Amino acid sequence: MKRSEKDAIIDEMVERVSATTAMYFADFSGLTVADETELRREFRKVGVQYTVVKNTLIRKALERVTGYDKVYDYLIGPTGVAFCGEDIAAPAKIIKKFSEKAGKLKLKAAVLEKVVYDGKAIDQLAQIPSRKDLMASVVGSLQAPIQGVVGAVNAVARDLVSVIDQIAEKKKAA
C-alpha cells in the first residue's frame, strides 16, 4: 500500500472518528464471508458504518483526535470498527447477537462519548435503550399527566350532565 493511500485512509478515519458519538472495536477473526456480509448488512440497516482497518492506521487516526489514548491497548489482532449513527446501542446489540450466534465475533472495546469500555461490558451496552425508545418513553411520561387532566375534566363534565339529567327527571316526575 502506497503512502498516499495510507494517508487517505487515515484522513477518512479521522473524519469518521470526529463525526461519531460512539465506536465499537471488534475482533472478527473466524467469521466466514457469509457471516461478515450479514454483519455488514445488519449494521447498514441501523445506520452504522463498519470498516476493517489496519490497527496502525486507526491508531494514527485516533492520535490526531484527542481523548482516545486508552483505546490503543485494544488495537491488537484483526479489528473491525463500527462507527455509530444516532443509536449508540445498536452496534452492541448486533455484536452481541453475532457473538452468541457464531461465537466468533468478540467486542474488544467500545468508546461512547470518549469513555472507553472493555469488551466485557457488551451486555450492559446492549441493554441501553435506543434513542427512539427513549423518546417514546419521554413522550409517554409527558402524556400521562395531560391524559389525567383530560380525564378529570371529562369526569366533571360527565357528572354535571348526569346531575342536570337527574334534576330534569325530578321536575318531569313532579
N, CA and C atoms as an extended XYZ file, in Angstrom:
522
Properties=species:S:1:pos:R:3:atomname:S:1:resname:S:1:resid:I:1 pbc="F F F"
N         0.847       -1.174        0.000 N   MET     1
C         0.000        0.000        0.000 CA  MET     1
C         0.893        1.237        0.000 C   MET     1
N         0.591        2.170       -0.889 N   LYS     2
C         1.391        3.383       -1.010 CA  LYS     2
C         1.094        4.340        0.138 C   LYS     2
N         2.045        5.217        0.400 N   ARG     3
C         1.922        6.190        1.483 CA  ARG     3
C         0.698        7.084        1.284 C   ARG     3
N         0.428        7.466        0.044 N   SER     4
C        -0.718        8.335       -0.234 CA  SER     4
C        -2.039        7.620        0.077 C   SER     4
N        -2.089        6.315       -0.191 N   GLU     5
C        -3.293        5.539        0.128 CA  GLU     5
C        -3.490        5.451        1.638 C   GLU     5
N        -2.405        5.246        2.351 N   LYS     6
C        -2.472        5.187        3.818 CA  LYS     6
C        -2.941        6.520        4.383 C   LYS     6
N        -2.399        7.610        3.858 N   ASP     7
C        -2.802        8.941        4.325 CA  ASP     7
C        -4.292        9.194        4.061 C   ASP     7
N        -4.776        8.735        2.907 N   ALA     8
C        -6.191        8.907        2.573 CA  ALA     8
C        -7.064        8.116        3.554 C   ALA     8
N        -6.649        6.897        3.898 N   ILE     9
C        -7.405        6.078        4.856 CA  ILE     9
C        -7.392        6.735        6.234 C   ILE     9
N        -6.236        7.232        6.645 N   ILE    10
C        -6.127        7.893        7.954 CA  ILE    10
C        -7.020        9.129        7.993 C   ILE    10
N        -7.013        9.922        6.921 N   ASP    11
C        -7.864       11.115        6.859 CA  ASP    11
C        -9.345       10.747        6.951 C   ASP    11
N        -9.728        9.682        6.250 N   GLU    12
C       -11.122        9.225        6.295 CA  GLU    12
C       -11.497        8.767        7.709 C   GLU    12
N       -10.579        8.050        8.364 N   MET    13
C       -10.838        7.577        9.733 CA  MET    13
C       -10.932        8.759       10.712 C   MET    13
N       -10.095        9.776       10.527 N   VAL    14
C       -10.158       10.971       11.379 CA  VAL    14
C       -11.518       11.633       11.226 C   VAL    14
N       -12.008       11.716        9.998 N   GLU    15
C       -13.320       12.295        9.720 CA  GLU    15
C       -14.426       11.517       10.427 C   GLU    15
N       -14.370       10.192       10.314 N   ARG    16
C       -15.393        9.350       10.930 CA  ARG    16
C       -15.341        9.434       12.456 C   ARG    16
N       -14.125        9.401       13.012 N   VAL    17
C       -13.972        9.471       14.467 CA  VAL    17
C       -14.503       10.802       14.986 C   VAL    17
N       -14.211       11.872       14.276 N   SER    18
C       -14.660       13.202       14.698 CA  SER    18
C       -16.175       13.348       14.616 C   SER    18
N       -16.799       12.647       13.673 N   ALA    19
C       -18.232       12.797       13.438 CA  ALA    19
C       -19.094       11.850       14.272 C   ALA    19
N       -18.509       10.858       14.896 N   THR    20
C       -19.296        9.844       15.597 CA  THR    20
C       -19.387       10.113       17.094 C   THR    20
N       -20.420        9.566       17.698 N   THR    21
C       -20.568        9.670       19.154 CA  THR    21
C       -20.114        8.395       19.844 C   THR    21
N       -20.020        7.312       19.077 N   ALA    22
C       -19.604        6.037       19.661 CA  ALA    22
C       -18.926        5.176       18.605 C   ALA    22
N       -17.942        4.399       19.070 N   MET    23
C       -17.235        3.450       18.207 CA  MET    23
C       -17.134        2.117       18.926 C   MET    23
N       -17.226        1.061       18.159 N   TYR    24
C       -17.087       -0.287       18.692 CA  TYR    24
C       -15.962       -0.982       17.935 C   TYR    24
N       -15.008       -1.528       18.679 N   PHE    25
C       -13.874       -2.238       18.094 CA  PHE    25
C       -14.098       -3.725       18.339 C   PHE    25
N       -14.161       -4.499       17.259 N   ALA    26
C       -14.478       -5.917       17.385 CA  ALA    26
C       -13.415       -6.773       16.716 C   ALA    26
N       -13.203       -7.947       17.290 N   ASP    27
C       -12.319       -8.957       16.709 CA  ASP    27
C       -13.201       -9.865       15.867 C   ASP    27
N       -13.011       -9.832       14.571 N   PHE    28
C       -13.857      -10.574       13.654 CA  PHE    28
C       -13.220      -11.866       13.174 C   PHE    28
N       -12.078      -12.250       13.751 N   SER    29
C       -11.387      -13.446       13.278 CA  SER    29
C       -12.274      -14.676       13.431 C   SER    29
N       -12.294      -15.485       12.417 N   GLY    30
C       -13.086      -16.705       12.429 CA  GLY    30
C       -14.431      -16.582       11.746 C   GLY    30
N       -14.846      -15.351       11.431 N   LEU    31
C       -16.118      -15.188       10.734 CA  LEU    31
C       -15.973      -15.630        9.284 C   LEU    31
N       -16.998      -16.272        8.783 N   THR    32
C       -16.991      -16.645        7.378 CA  THR    32
C       -17.368      -15.417        6.547 C   THR    32
N       -17.190      -15.515        5.256 N   VAL    33
C       -17.545      -14.411        4.365 CA  VAL    33
C       -19.049      -14.144        4.451 C   VAL    33
N       -19.847      -15.201        4.544 N   ALA    34
C       -21.300      -15.040        4.656 CA  ALA    34
C       -21.656      -14.321        5.961 C   ALA    34
N       -20.996      -14.695        7.055 N   ASP    35
C       -21.241      -14.035        8.339 CA  ASP    35
C       -20.850      -12.557        8.269 C   ASP    35
N       -19.710      -12.290        7.672 N   GLU    36
C       -19.227      -10.913        7.541 CA  GLU    36
C       -20.201      -10.078        6.700 C   GLU    36
N       -20.708      -10.662        5.627 N   THR    37
C       -21.678       -9.971        4.770 CA  THR    37
C       -22.961       -9.684        5.534 C   THR    37
N       -23.434      -10.667        6.298 N   GLU    38
C       -24.646      -10.475        7.097 CA  GLU    38
C       -24.424       -9.409        8.177 C   GLU    38
N       -23.233       -9.420        8.780 N   LEU    39
C       -22.891       -8.425        9.800 CA  LEU    39
C       -22.935       -7.020        9.207 C   LEU    39
N       -22.331       -6.838        8.073 N   ARG    40
C       -22.333       -5.530        7.408 CA  ARG    40
C       -23.759       -5.091        7.051 C   ARG    40
N       -24.575       -6.041        6.599 N   ARG    41
C       -25.972       -5.741        6.245 CA  ARG    41
C       -26.745       -5.270        7.486 C   ARG    41
N       -26.542       -5.954        8.606 N   GLU    42
C       -27.225       -5.570        9.854 CA  GLU    42
C       -26.786       -4.172       10.307 C   GLU    42
N       -25.498       -3.890       10.179 N   PHE    43
C       -25.003       -2.566       10.551 CA  PHE    43
C       -25.601       -1.487        9.657 C   PHE    43
N       -25.662       -1.756        8.363 N   ARG    44
C       -26.219       -0.768        7.425 CA  ARG    44
C       -27.682       -0.461        7.730 C   ARG    44
N       -28.450       -1.469        8.155 N   LYS    45
C       -29.872       -1.276        8.459 CA  LYS    45
C       -30.084       -0.227        9.544 C   LYS    45
N       -29.154       -0.145       10.490 N   VAL    46
C       -29.316        0.793       11.611 CA  VAL    46
C       -28.441        2.036       11.460 C   VAL    46
N       -27.851        2.224       10.286 N   GLY    47
C       -27.079        3.437       10.023 CA  GLY    47
C       -25.689        3.447       10.612 C   GLY    47
N       -25.105        2.276       10.783 N   VAL    48
C       -23.761        2.171       11.346 CA  VAL    48
C       -22.771        1.905       10.214 C   VAL    48
N       -21.674        2.653       10.221 N   GLN    49
C       -20.612        2.427        9.238 CA  GLN    49
C       -19.623        1.445        9.851 C   GLN    49
N       -19.406        0.340        9.178 N   TYR    50
C       -18.481       -0.685        9.674 CA  TYR    50
C       -17.347       -0.836        8.682 C   TYR    50
N       -16.143       -0.831        9.189 N   THR    51
C       -14.992       -0.981        8.320 CA  THR    51
C       -13.909       -1.790        9.020 C   THR    51
N       -13.165       -2.512        8.228 N   VAL    52
C       -11.996       -3.230        8.724 CA  VAL    52
C       -10.793       -2.403        8.312 C   VAL    52
N        -9.961       -2.084        9.275 N   VAL    53
C        -8.818       -1.219        9.004 CA  VAL    53
C        -7.615       -1.723        9.796 C   VAL    53
N        -6.448       -1.483        9.252 N   LYS    54
C        -5.229       -1.893        9.953 CA  LYS    54
C        -5.121       -1.125       11.272 C   LYS    54
N        -4.651       -1.824       12.286 N   ASN    55
C        -4.536       -1.218       13.618 CA  ASN    55
C        -3.644        0.018       13.613 C   ASN    55
N        -2.545       -0.020       12.856 N   THR    56
C        -1.645        1.136       12.834 CA  THR    56
C        -2.322        2.355       12.225 C   THR    56
N        -3.169        2.140       11.231 N   LEU    57
C        -3.845        3.262       10.575 CA  LEU    57
C        -4.929        3.859       11.478 C   LEU    57
N        -5.701        3.016       12.128 N   ILE    58
C        -6.730        3.553       13.034 CA  ILE    58
C        -6.069        4.215       14.233 C   ILE    58
N        -4.930        3.675       14.669 N   ARG    59
C        -4.215        4.292       15.792 CA  ARG    59
C        -3.738        5.693       15.419 C   ARG    59
N        -3.185        5.828       14.213 N   LYS    60
C        -2.724        7.152       13.769 CA  LYS    60
C        -3.894        8.124       13.645 C   LYS    60
N        -5.031        7.620       13.211 N   ALA    61
C        -6.222        8.477       13.127 CA  ALA    61
C        -6.666        8.903       14.525 C   ALA    61
N        -6.647        7.980       15.473 N   LEU    62
C        -7.054        8.294       16.842 CA  LEU    62
C        -6.079        9.260       17.510 C   LEU    62
N        -4.814        9.181       17.116 N   GLU    63
C        -3.814       10.099       17.672 CA  GLU    63
C        -4.092       11.535       17.232 C   GLU    63
N        -4.662       11.702       16.043 N   ARG    64
C        -4.966       13.047       15.545 CA  ARG    64
C        -6.166       13.664       16.260 C   ARG    64
N        -7.041       12.815       16.793 N   VAL    65
C        -8.208       13.283       17.533 CA  VAL    65
C        -7.941       12.964       18.997 C   VAL    65
N        -7.919       13.959       19.829 N   THR    66
C        -7.543       13.750       21.228 CA  THR    66
C        -8.625       13.024       22.018 C   THR    66
N        -8.189       12.345       23.088 N   GLY    67
C        -9.113       11.696       24.009 CA  GLY    67
C        -9.288       10.207       23.823 C   GLY    67
N        -8.500        9.593       22.953 N   TYR    68
C        -8.666        8.165       22.674 CA  TYR    68
C        -7.437        7.340       23.036 C   TYR    68
N        -6.620        7.834       23.939 N   ASP    69
C        -5.378        7.155       24.301 CA  ASP    69
C        -5.611        5.761       24.872 C   ASP    69
N        -6.678        5.571       25.607 N   LYS    70
C        -6.938        4.287       26.265 CA  LYS    70
C        -7.348        3.193       25.294 C   LYS    70
N        -7.682        3.544       24.066 N   VAL    71
C        -8.108        2.560       23.071 CA  VAL    71
C        -6.914        1.803       22.488 C   VAL    71
N        -5.744        2.416       22.505 N   TYR    72
C        -4.572        1.836       21.847 CA  TYR    72
C        -4.271        0.416       22.316 C   TYR    72
N        -4.508        0.124       23.589 N   ASP    73
C        -4.209       -1.198       24.127 CA  ASP    73
C        -5.071       -2.292       23.499 C   ASP    73
N        -6.218       -1.915       22.950 N   TYR    74
C        -7.142       -2.890       22.367 CA  TYR    74
C        -6.889       -3.126       20.872 C   TYR    74
N        -5.992       -2.366       20.293 N   LEU    75
C        -5.730       -2.482       18.856 CA  LEU    75
C        -4.697       -3.563       18.578 C   LEU    75
N        -5.100       -4.795       18.810 N   ILE    76
C        -4.245       -5.962       18.603 CA  ILE    76
C        -5.069       -6.983       17.828 C   ILE    76
N        -4.460       -7.600       16.830 N   GLY    77
C        -5.163       -8.601       16.037 CA  GLY    77
C        -6.130       -7.958       15.061 C   GLY    77
N        -6.920       -8.783       14.365 N   PRO    78
C        -7.871       -8.247       13.386 CA  PRO    78
C        -8.907       -7.353       14.069 C   PRO    78
N        -9.117       -6.177       13.495 N   THR    79
C       -10.027       -5.213       14.121 CA  THR    79
C       -10.999       -4.651       13.095 C   THR    79
N       -12.271       -4.753       13.437 N   GLY    80
C       -13.324       -4.106       12.676 CA  GLY    80
C       -13.865       -2.979       13.540 C   GLY    80
N       -14.136       -1.838       12.932 N   VAL    81
C       -14.608       -0.684       13.692 CA  VAL    81
C       -15.996       -0.298       13.197 C   VAL    81
N       -16.920       -0.183       14.165 N   ALA    82
C       -18.281        0.258       13.863 CA  ALA    82
C       -18.438        1.680       14.367 C   ALA    82
N       -18.759        2.589       13.456 N   PHE    83
C       -18.981        3.997       13.789 CA  PHE    83
C       -20.483        4.221       13.858 C   PHE    83
N       -20.959        4.688       15.001 N   CYS    84
C       -22.401        4.807       15.248 CA  CYS    84
C       -23.028        5.984       14.550 C   CYS    84
N       -24.308        5.782       14.288 N   GLY    85
C       -25.158        6.861       13.815 CA  GLY    85
C       -25.871        7.441       15.026 C   GLY    85
N       -27.194        7.464       14.977 N   GLU    86
C       -27.977        8.025       16.073 CA  GLU    86
C       -28.091        7.083       17.258 C   GLU    86
N       -28.234        5.799       17.000 N   ASP    87
C       -28.472        4.820       18.055 CA  ASP    87
C       -27.143        4.219       18.518 C   ASP    87
N       -26.651        4.675       19.670 N   ILE    88
C       -25.337        4.227       20.130 CA  ILE    88
C       -25.345        2.800       20.664 C   ILE    88
N       -26.511        2.248       20.934 N   ALA    89
C       -26.587        0.886       21.453 CA  ALA    89
C       -26.754       -0.159       20.352 C   ALA    89
N       -27.133        0.265       19.162 N   ALA    90
C       -27.398       -0.683       18.070 CA  ALA    90
C       -26.203       -1.574       17.751 C   ALA    90
N       -24.982       -1.035       17.626 N   PRO    91
C       -23.858       -1.915       17.331 CA  PRO    91
C       -23.612       -2.950       18.431 C   PRO    91
N       -23.804       -2.565       19.683 N   ALA    92
C       -23.617       -3.508       20.786 CA  ALA    92
C       -24.600       -4.660       20.671 C   ALA    92
N       -25.838       -4.340       20.320 N   LYS    93
C       -26.861       -5.380       20.173 CA  LYS    93
C       -26.517       -6.319       19.022 C   LYS    93
N       -26.045       -5.757       17.927 N   ILE    94
C       -25.700       -6.572       16.763 CA  ILE    94
C       -24.476       -7.438       17.067 C   ILE    94
N       -23.462       -6.852       17.679 N   ILE    95
C       -22.251       -7.610       18.010 CA  ILE    95
C       -22.580       -8.729       18.993 C   ILE    95
N       -23.410       -8.434       19.972 N   LYS    96
C       -23.803       -9.460       20.948 CA  LYS    96
C       -24.553      -10.588       20.258 C   LYS    96
N       -25.488      -10.227       19.359 N   LYS    97
C       -26.262      -11.236       18.630 CA  LYS    97
C       -25.337      -12.136       17.805 C   LYS    97
N       -24.380      -11.528       17.104 N   PHE    98
C       -23.463      -12.308       16.287 CA  PHE    98
C       -22.509      -13.137       17.145 C   PHE    98
N       -22.141      -12.596       18.281 N   SER    99
C       -21.261      -13.325       19.189 CA  SER    99
C       -21.956      -14.580       19.712 C   SER    99
N       -23.231      -14.448       20.049 N   GLU   100
C       -23.990      -15.595       20.533 CA  GLU   100
C       -24.277      -16.584       19.416 C   GLU   100
N       -24.509      -16.062       18.212 N   LYS   101
C       -24.864      -16.917       17.075 CA  LYS   101
C       -23.652      -17.704       16.576 C   LYS   101
N       -22.604      -16.993       16.213 N   ALA   102
C       -21.433      -17.639       15.613 CA  ALA   102
C       -20.351      -17.936       16.642 C   ALA   102
N       -20.335      -17.179       17.725 N   GLY   103
C       -19.313      -17.378       18.756 CA  GLY   103
C       -17.937      -16.919       18.334 C   GLY   103
N       -17.865      -16.192       17.225 N   LYS   104
C       -16.548      -15.814       16.714 CA  LYS   104
C       -16.320      -14.308       16.698 C   LYS   104
N       -17.360      -13.530       16.825 N   LEU   105
C       -17.223      -12.078       16.848 CA  LEU   105
C       -17.175      -11.634       18.297 C   LEU   105
N       -16.115      -10.930       18.665 N   LYS   106
C       -15.949      -10.507       20.052 CA  LYS   106
C       -15.678       -9.015       20.111 C   LYS   106
N       -16.321       -8.364       21.055 N   LEU   107
C       -16.096       -6.938       21.266 CA  LEU   107
C       -14.785       -6.758       22.014 C   LEU   107
N       -13.892       -5.969       21.442 N   LYS   108
C       -12.630       -5.646       22.116 CA  LYS   108
C       -12.835       -4.487       23.068 C   LYS   108
N       -13.439       -3.425       22.545 N   ALA   109
C       -13.673       -2.214       23.334 CA  ALA   109
C       -14.757       -1.387       22.655 C   ALA   109
N       -15.354       -0.532       23.446 N   ALA   110
C       -16.348        0.409       22.931 CA  ALA   110
C       -16.009        1.781       23.493 C   ALA   110
N       -16.223        2.795       22.683 N   VAL   111
C       -15.988        4.169       23.119 CA  VAL   111
C       -17.280        4.934       22.915 C   VAL   111
N       -17.878        5.375       24.032 N   LEU   112
C       -19.099        6.158       23.991 CA  LEU   112
C       -18.802        7.502       24.617 C   LEU   112
N       -18.954        8.561       23.820 N   GLU   113
C       -18.658        9.914       24.298 CA  GLU   113
C       -17.257        9.998       24.914 C   GLU   113
N       -16.289        9.379       24.258 N   LYS   114
C       -14.873        9.365       24.652 CA  LYS   114
C       -14.596        8.620       25.958 C   LYS   114
N       -15.549        7.822       26.421 N   VAL   115
C       -15.328        6.954       27.577 CA  VAL   115
C       -15.137        5.543       27.033 C   VAL   115
N       -14.021        4.909       27.424 N   VAL   116
C       -13.674        3.590       26.900 CA  VAL   116
C       -14.233        2.504       27.817 C   VAL   116
N       -14.932        1.551       27.205 N   TYR   117
C       -15.479        0.394       27.920 CA  TYR   117
C       -14.807       -0.855       27.397 C   TYR   117
N       -14.482       -1.756       28.290 N   ASP   118
C       -13.881       -3.032       27.938 CA  ASP   118
C       -14.915       -3.890       27.202 C   ASP   118
N       -14.437       -4.852       26.456 N   GLY   119
C       -15.327       -5.746       25.717 CA  GLY   119
C       -16.261       -6.541       26.606 C   GLY   119
N       -15.921       -6.686       27.869 N   LYS   120
C       -16.767       -7.440       28.804 CA  LYS   120
C       -18.055       -6.691       29.132 C   LYS   120
N       -18.124       -5.434       28.786 N   ALA   121
C       -19.303       -4.617       29.074 CA  ALA   121
C       -20.370       -4.740       27.988 C   ALA   121
N       -20.239       -5.720       27.098 N   ILE   122
C       -21.160       -5.858       25.970 CA  ILE   122
C       -22.602       -6.027       26.438 C   ILE   122
N       -22.822       -6.758       27.518 N   ASP   123
C       -24.191       -6.967       28.000 CA  ASP   123
C       -24.829       -5.657       28.449 C   ASP   123
N       -24.064       -4.851       29.182 N   GLN   124
C       -24.600       -3.572       29.649 CA  GLN   124
C       -24.833       -2.620       28.477 C   GLN   124
N       -23.910       -2.605       27.528 N   LEU   125
C       -24.044       -1.715       26.372 CA  LEU   125
C       -25.232       -2.117       25.506 C   LEU   125
N       -25.467       -3.417       25.383 N   ALA   126
C       -26.575       -3.899       24.558 CA  ALA   126
C       -27.932       -3.592       25.191 C   ALA   126
N       -27.954       -3.324       26.501 N   GLN   127
C       -29.217       -3.039       27.181 CA  GLN   127
C       -29.581       -1.557       27.163 C   GLN   127
N       -28.700       -0.725       26.664 N   ILE   128
C       -29.010        0.704       26.577 CA  ILE   128
C       -30.179        0.868       25.611 C   ILE   128
N       -31.226        1.557       26.031 N   PRO   129
C       -32.362        1.741       25.119 CA  PRO   129
C       -31.969        2.637       23.940 C   PRO   129
N       -32.598        2.394       22.817 N   SER   130
C       -32.308        3.200       21.629 CA  SER   130
C       -32.876        4.600       21.805 C   SER   130
N       -32.426        5.502       20.979 N   ARG   131
C       -32.915        6.891       21.022 CA  ARG   131
C       -34.427        6.927       20.813 C   ARG   131
N       -34.896        6.109       19.893 N   LYS   132
C       -36.327        6.047       19.587 CA  LYS   132
C       -37.117        5.592       20.823 C   LYS   132
N       -36.608        4.571       21.529 N   ASP   133
C       -37.271        4.083       22.741 CA  ASP   133
C       -37.277        5.149       23.835 C   ASP   133
N       -36.156        5.851       23.984 N   LEU   134
C       -36.080        6.909       24.991 CA  LEU   134
C       -37.067        8.034       24.688 C   LEU   134
N       -37.139        8.409       23.428 N   MET   135
C       -38.074        9.474       23.032 CA  MET   135
C       -39.515        9.045       23.306 C   MET   135
N       -39.849        7.802       22.992 N   ALA   136
C       -41.197        7.297       23.244 CA  ALA   136
C       -41.496        7.292       24.739 C   ALA   136
N       -40.515        6.950       25.532 N   SER   137
C       -40.678        6.940       26.981 CA  SER   137
C       -40.925        8.347       27.516 C   SER   137
N       -40.153        9.303       27.012 N   VAL   138
C       -40.318       10.697       27.445 CA  VAL   138
C       -41.698       11.217       27.041 C   VAL   138
N       -42.098       10.945       25.814 N   VAL   139
C       -43.408       11.403       25.336 CA  VAL   139
C       -44.512       10.746       26.167 C   VAL   139
N       -44.365        9.459       26.463 N   GLY   140
C       -45.349        8.769       27.293 CA  GLY   140
C       -45.432        9.367       28.684 C   GLY   140
N       -44.274        9.718       29.242 N   SER   141
C       -44.248       10.331       30.570 CA  SER   141
C       -44.901       11.705       30.555 C   SER   141
N       -44.717       12.436       29.469 N   LEU   142
C       -45.331       13.758       29.358 CA  LEU   142
C       -46.841       13.667       29.119 C   LEU   142
N       -47.263       12.637       28.396 N   GLN   143
C       -48.676       12.489       28.078 CA  GLN   143
C       -49.496       12.024       29.283 C   GLN   143
N       -48.907       11.252       30.179 N   ALA   144
C       -49.652       10.685       31.306 CA  ALA   144
C       -50.340       11.760       32.152 C   ALA   144
N       -49.639       12.818       32.592 N   PRO   145
C       -50.339       13.848       33.372 CA  PRO   145
C       -51.410       14.576       32.565 C   PRO   145
N       -51.141       14.808       31.299 N   ILE   146
C       -52.114       15.502       30.444 CA  ILE   146
C       -53.368       14.654       30.300 C   ILE   146
N       -53.199       13.352       30.115 N   GLN   147
C       -54.346       12.460       29.997 CA  GLN   147
C       -55.131       12.423       31.307 C   GLN   147
N       -54.429       12.536       32.429 N   GLY   148
C       -55.099       12.587       33.728 CA  GLY   148
C       -55.965       13.826       33.862 C   GLY   148
N       -55.431       14.964       33.404 N   VAL   149
C       -56.193       16.217       33.455 CA  VAL   149
C       -57.410       16.124       32.541 C   VAL   149
N       -57.212       15.614       31.343 N   VAL   150
C       -58.323       15.465       30.396 CA  VAL   150
C       -59.379       14.538       30.986 C   VAL   150
N       -58.939       13.447       31.608 N   GLY   151
C       -59.879       12.517       32.234 CA  GLY   151
C       -60.656       13.179       33.356 C   GLY   151
N       -59.981       13.999       34.154 N   ALA   152
C       -60.652       14.691       35.264 CA  ALA   152
C       -61.666       15.699       34.733 C   ALA   152
N       -61.289       16.457       33.707 N   VAL   153
C       -62.220       17.434       33.116 CA  VAL   153
C       -63.425       16.706       32.522 C   VAL   153
N       -63.187       15.610       31.830 N   ASN   154
C       -64.283       14.826       31.251 CA  ASN   154
C       -65.186       14.265       32.342 C   ASN   154
N       -64.598       13.836       33.446 N   ALA   155
C       -65.392       13.292       34.551 CA  ALA   155
C       -66.283       14.370       35.150 C   ALA   155
N       -65.754       15.573       35.330 N   VAL   156
C       -66.549       16.675       35.878 CA  VAL   156
C       -67.697       16.997       34.925 C   VAL   156
N       -67.395       17.071       33.640 N   ALA   157
C       -68.435       17.374       32.652 CA  ALA   157
C       -69.486       16.268       32.644 C   ALA   157
N       -69.058       15.017       32.703 N   ARG   158
C       -69.982       13.887       32.708 CA  ARG   158
C       -70.864       13.925       33.960 C   ARG   158
N       -70.252       14.212       35.109 N   ASP   159
C       -71.013       14.297       36.359 CA  ASP   159
C       -72.015       15.454       36.312 C   ASP   159
N       -71.612       16.579       35.717 N   LEU   160
C       -72.502       17.734       35.603 CA  LEU   160
C       -73.707       17.387       34.740 C   LEU   160
N       -73.469       16.732       33.627 N   VAL   161
C       -74.557       16.322       32.735 CA  VAL   161
C       -75.480       15.346       33.464 C   VAL   161
N       -74.909       14.448       34.226 N   SER   162
C       -75.700       13.480       34.981 CA  SER   162
C       -76.586       14.172       36.012 C   SER   162
N       -76.040       15.159       36.718 N   VAL   163
C       -76.807       15.907       37.714 CA  VAL   163
C       -77.947       16.668       37.045 C   VAL   163
N       -77.662       17.303       35.905 N   ILE   164
C       -78.692       18.056       35.177 CA  ILE   164
C       -79.803       17.111       34.715 C   ILE   164
N       -79.429       15.924       34.219 N   ASP   165
C       -80.419       14.930       33.799 CA  ASP   165
C       -81.291       14.497       34.968 C   ASP   165
N       -80.702       14.291       36.120 N   GLN   166
C       -81.468       13.875       37.298 CA  GLN   166
C       -82.432       14.971       37.743 C   GLN   166
N       -81.964       16.222       37.671 N   ILE   167
C       -82.838       17.347       38.036 CA  ILE   167
C       -84.003       17.429       37.061 C   ILE   167
N       -83.698       17.239       35.762 N   ALA   168
C       -84.752       17.283       34.733 CA  ALA   168
C       -85.766       16.165       34.964 C   ALA   168
N       -85.319       14.988       35.313 N   GLU   169
C       -86.220       13.859       35.571 CA  GLU   169
C       -87.096       14.128       36.787 C   GLU   169
N       -86.554       14.742       37.849 N   LYS   170
C       -87.331       15.067       39.048 CA  LYS   170
C       -88.417       16.096       38.727 C   LYS   170
N       -88.060       17.066       37.880 N   LYS   171
C       -89.041       18.091       37.517 CA  LYS   171
C       -90.153       17.490       36.672 C   LYS   171
N       -89.810       16.538       35.784 N   LYS   172
C       -90.821       15.878       34.962 CA  LYS   172
C       -91.736       15.046       35.852 C   LYS   172
N       -91.143       14.363       36.828 N   ALA   173
C       -91.926       13.499       37.710 CA  ALA   173
C       -92.833       14.330       38.622 C   ALA   173
N       -92.431       15.538       38.945 N   ALA   174
C       -93.207       16.369       39.873 CA  ALA   174
C       -94.323       17.108       39.236 C   ALA   174
